[in-house]
Amino acid sequence: MTLLRSLVFTLWLYLSMPLFAVGLSPALLMPHRYAMGVIKAWARTVLFGLRWIAGVKVEVKGLEHRPSGAALVASKHQGMLDVVALLAILPDACFVLKKELMPLPFFGWFAWKTKMIAVDRAGHAKALKDMARQARERLAEGRQIVIFPEGTRTAPGAPGDYKPGVAAIYRDLEGPCWPVATNSGVGWPAHGVMRHPGVVTFEFLEPIPAGLKRGPMMALLESRIETASSALLEPKAALAHSDPA
């Protein structure tokens, strides 16, 4: 039954993309809030299907720490759900993403229209400067800049390899950084079609204050995210083998 529900949800997911991107493409010609509204509506549609088709419910903890205005958000990254959920949870999320995604039809168009921060990973120092510049511009617009410090998805429980890009933005913006922990990979793994019924959690943690040096900032960020994400795994460990049907 879990496999069948997972397959139906996968169909729901991949049908929703062209339906929103093509059907609501006129939003690309309208102000930012309309294009962002399309993306957020799509994210909520995916979460609706995830819960009622695949049986995976998303809960949010630490709402007292969730930023509502301009902010730098650094999140644990275990799969696609991290993007979908944070699009739905945050008021006006701006993701740091690979430049290679921008030319993709519809996805890239909406990413361009909503001013997502595209980064050339091969650009090294120049890429960091360009990322920081775009981040300053988005922050001035009151948006929540979302970066995955690990740079790629990691399996639940696996140690992360934190990259310095987040520290560069943090230093340049001279503001706090809001860490986010999650166990999303337990319910929606990075690979394959299986979705495991249960509850996955996104937890906003106490923000890291502005002004820390790169080393202490990175150490504190990794410690908070990894400790909280590991704690979220403990009561959820049985999810990967559960099937309420």
ABEGO torsion letter per residue (X at the ends): XAAAAAAAAAAAAAAAAAAAAAAAAAAAABBAAAAAAAAAAAAAAAAAAAAAAAGBBBBBBGAAABBABBBBBBBBBAEAAAAAAAAAABABBBBBBBAAAAABBGAAAAAAAAGBBBBBAAAEAAAAAAAAAAAAAAAAAGBBBBBBAAGBBBBBGBBBBBBAAAAAAAAAAGBBBBBBBBAAAAABBABEABBBBEBBBBBBBBBBBBGBBAAAAAAAAAAAAAAAAAAAAAAAAAAAABBAX
